[in-house]
Amino acid sequence: MDLKSDKGKALSKQEALNEIKMFLQEQIDLAHRKTMVEENFNNGSWAFHQAYLLGMQKAFTKLYNLIPDQGDYNGRNNKRNTE
């Protein structure tokens, strides 16, 4: 979903973050599946391809982990709000 479309703009912040998290999880899963394709094991540049896919997984996972859990949106479990 395009979050800049009319449908995307109608989403609450929580719903938009859920869409982003779902997209990131799909990309993590896709990169993981691609690392297991047996045809790639015979590729001369297999190590570079694996490194690329693992880097993608790591980047998407880092972005996914930057999004706070649902309880954090209301000020709970947020260190900045308790200091």
C-alpha positions in Angstrom: 0.0 0.0 0.0 1.2 3.5 -0.8 0.9 5.4 2.5 0.8 8.7 0.5 -2.4 7.6 -1.4 -5.9 8.6 -0.1 -6.3 5.1 1.4 -2.9 5.4 3.1 -3.6 8.9 4.4 -6.8 7.6 6.0 -4.9 5.2 8.2 -4.1 6.0 11.8 -0.5 6.2 12.9 -0.7 2.8 14.5 -2.2 1.3 11.3 0.5 3.0 9.2 3.3 1.6 11.4 1.7 -1.8 11.2 1.8 -1.6 7.4 5.4 -0.6 7.5 6.3 -3.5 9.9 4.4 -6.0 7.7 6.3 -4.8 4.6 9.6 -5.1 6.4 8.8 -8.6 7.7 7.8 -9.6 4.2 11.2 -8.3 2.8 13.1 -10.1 5.6 11.3 -13.4 4.8 11.8 -13.0 1.1 15.6 -12.4 1.5 15.8 -15.4 3.8 14.0 -17.6 1.2 16.3 -16.4 -1.5 19.3 -17.5 0.5 18.0 -21.1 0.3 17.5 -21.4 -3.4 19.8 -24.4 -4.4 20.4 -23.1 -7.9 22.4 -20.2 -6.4 24.8 -22.6 -4.7 26.3 -23.4 -8.1 26.7 -19.7 -9.0 30.4 -18.6 -9.2 29.5 -15.4 -7.3 27.4 -17.3 -4.7 29.3 -15.8 -1.7 28.7 -12.2 -2.9 25.0 -13.0 -3.5 24.7 -14.5 0.0 26.5 -11.5 1.5 24.1 -9.2 -0.3 21.0 -11.1 0.9 22.2 -11.3 4.5 23.0 -7.6 4.4 19.4 -6.9 3.2 18.0 -9.1 6.0 20.1 -7.2 8.6 19.1 -3.8 7.3 15.4 -4.6 7.2 15.6 -6.2 10.6 17.3 -3.1 12.0 14.5 -0.9 10.6 11.8 -3.3 11.9 13.4 -3.1 15.4 13.4 0.7 15.3 9.6 0.8 15.3 8.4 0.8 18.9 5.9 -1.8 20.1 2.3 -0.8 20.5 2.6 0.0 24.2 5.3 2.5 23.4 2.9 4.8 21.5 1.0 5.9 24.6 4.1 6.9 26.5 4.4 3.6 28.3 7.7 1.7 28.2 9.3 4.8 26.7 12.5 5.9 28.6 12.3 9.4 27.2 9.0 10.0 28.8 10.1 8.8 32.2 13.3 10.8 32.5 
